[in-house]
Amino acid sequence: MNKFFSLNSIDVNYKITLLERIIPIFILILLIIALYLNKNKIRNNKLLDKRFRYYCGIISLIFLSIYYILEWSTNGITVFNLPLHICFVSNILCIILCFNKNKKIFNFVVFTGILGGLSSLLAPDLGLSFKYFRYYQFMICHISIIIIPVYFMFIYKYSVTIKDTFKIIIITEILGLSLGIFNEIYNTNYMFVSFTSNEAAKGSILSYIGEGSSYFINLQALFLAIMLLWYSILKRSYKLIK
């Protein structure tokens, strides 16, 4: 049992298998299809809607809480293990969204949650294994930050405008710049923001977009392009949701 809750793989040479990668993505696709096919049923049943939201919020909270209890009890609270990565921030906000249905929170997580969750599921930590709790926490929490915004799109018909999009871009930029300063001071890698090198992106695909100060410039351009592209996709999807 102690090995199961270890946050570090016992076998340092282990690499996540193709099956371990595919199953969570398959589950996510099934959940999205099920939500879409049953959206009218859920819209007309307040109890069913409430149960689904609360179950999602509680399950996410349990897995996120256990992870940080294990992390902080093992390594202590340090500048390197704060819940400041964009997916952790989105996870916390999605949990809150499940209970208060706040449209402003939705506007944020429909970008950061879905995009962050998808990128993490498609390129997960290579050391993850189904033998350990960390695998299930990683997959469940990242599925939740995708499925919760999708749920509010399908059931509550929440949508974002171009004005909302630029507001989220500005908020995310402020958050990113603040964490970039934090990263420079403490040599951390939150949101992969670095002003003078690509050190914050080491080990990720973002390390290939540039070095030195050009990394930050390219990161900004990539971020803006992805946000606007995702808004364009969301805008076209609203017609299908109705």
N, C-alpha and C positions, 0 to 999 in steps of 0.2 A: 504493500500500500504506500509506503514511504517513497518507493521508487516511482510509482505512478504519479505522485504529486511533485516530483522533482522537476524544476523548471529547466534543467539542463539534461540533455540526452545522455544516458549512461554510456552509450556507444558513440564516441566522438566521430567515428567514421561513417555513421549512418546518414543516408540521404533519403529525403522524402520520396516515396514511390509514386508512380503515375496514378495508381488507384487512389492513393491518399489525396492526390491533387484533384482528381476528377469527381469523386463522390460528393464533396461539398458543393461543387459547381452544379452537379446534377440535381442535388436537393434544392438549391436556390432556384433553378429553372422550374422545377416542379411546383415550388411554393408560389412563384410568380404566376404560372399558368393557373393554378388552383384559385388564387386570389382574383385573377381576371375573370375566370368563368363563374365565380360565385359573388362577384362584386355587388350585384343587385340584391341578392339574398342577404348579404351582410348589411348593406345600406338600409334595408327595411327591418332589420332586427337589432335594436339598440343593445340588447343583452349580449348577443353574439359579438357585436362590435366591441363592446366594453371588455368582454372576456379575452378576445384576441389581443387587444392592445395591452391589457394588464399582464397577460401571460408572457407576451414578448418583452415587456419592460422588466418584469420580475426575473425571467430567465437570464436576460442580459445582465441585470444587476447582480445576480448570484454569481455568474461566471466571472464578471469583472472584479467583484469584491474578493472572491476566493483567490484570483490571480494576484491581486495587490497585497492581500494578507500573506500569501506565500512569499512573494517577492520582498516585501518589507521586513517580514520576520526572518528571512534568510540573509538578506544583504543590507538591511537597514534602509532608511529613507535617505537617499542621496540625490545630487543634482542629475544623476544619470538615469534614475528610474521614476521620475515624476510623470503623471498622466498628461503629458503635453504634446505627444505625437498627435497628428491630425485625426487619426482613427480613434484614439482614446478619447479625444475631445468630442468627436462625433458620436461615439458610443454613449458617453454621459448625456449628451444633448438628446439623443434618440430615446434614451430611457425616460428623460423628463417629458419629451414629446408624447410618449405613450400615455401619460397621465394627464397632461394639461392641454394637449392638442393645439399648442401655440403655433400660429402660422409663421411667425418670424423665425422660430427655431426650425420649422420645416424648410423655409427658404435657404437656410444655411446647410442643413444636412442633406438636402436633395442634391447638392453639389459635392460637399466634402465627404458625406457618408457613402453615397453611391460610387463616386469616382475613387475614393480611397479604399473602399471595400473591394471593388472590382480589381483594382491594381494589386491588392494584397492577396486575393484569392488566385489570381492568375500567376503571380510571382511570389509564392509564400516563402517563409523561412525554410531553407533547405534542410535544417536539422530537425524539423517537426516529425513526430512519429505517433501513430495511433495508440502506442503503448503508454503514452503519457498524457496527463491532464492538459498540458500546454497546447497540444494539438486541438483538442476539443474546444478549449477556451478561444484559441485563435480563430478557428473556423466558425464557431457559433457567434462570436462577437462581430466578426466581419460580415457574416450573412445577415445579422440583425441590422447593421447600419445601412444595408442595402434594402432589405425587405420592409423596414419600418417606413422610410420615406415613400417607397413604392405603394405601400398600404394606404397612406394618406392621399396619394395621387389617385388610386383606384376608388377608394371608398368615400373620401371627403372631397374629391375633385380639386384638391389643392394644386395650384399652378404658380409659376413664377413669371414675372414680366421682365422685359429688358432692364427696366429701372431696378427691380429687385436684384437682378444679376449683377449689375454694377455696384450696388450696395454691398453685396456679398464679396465681390472682388476687393472692394476697399477694406472691408472688415478683415478679410483673410490676409490682405497685404499688411495691415497694421499688426495683426497677430504674428505673421511671418517675420516681419522686420524686428519686432520685439524679441522673438525667439532667436533670430539671427544674432542679435547683440548678445543674448544669453549664451548662445553657442560659442561665440568668439571668446567670451570671458571664461567659460567653464569647459570648453572643448567637448561640448555635447553635439547631438545631431538632430534636434527636434525640427520637424518639417523639412529636413534636409537643406536648411538655409545657411549659407556661408557667404561672406562678402569677399574674402580674399583667396579662397581656394575651393576645391570640391571635396574637402575633407569630410564634411557632413554627409556626403552622399556615398562615401566609400562602401563598397559591397552591394550597391544598388545600381540599377540601369542608368540612373541619373548621373552617375560619375562619368559617363561617356559624352555628356553634352558640353563639356568644356573644362578648362582649368583656370586657376587664378581668378581674377575679377570677371573674366568672360563667362565663367560658370554662373555667376549670379545674374548677369545680363540675360544669358540664354534661358536660365530658369524662369525669369520673369516673363520672357516672351512665350515660352512653352506654357506656362500657367495661364496667361491671358488667352492664348489660342485654344487651349483645352476647355476653359470655362465658357467661351463664346460658342465653341462647337457643341458643347453639351447643352447649352441653352437652346441652340437651334434644333437639336434632337428632341429635347423636351417639348418644345413648341409644336413640333410635328406630331408628337405622340398624343397630345391632348385630344385630338380628333378621334383617335382609336379608343380612348378611355371612356368617353361618353357613351 
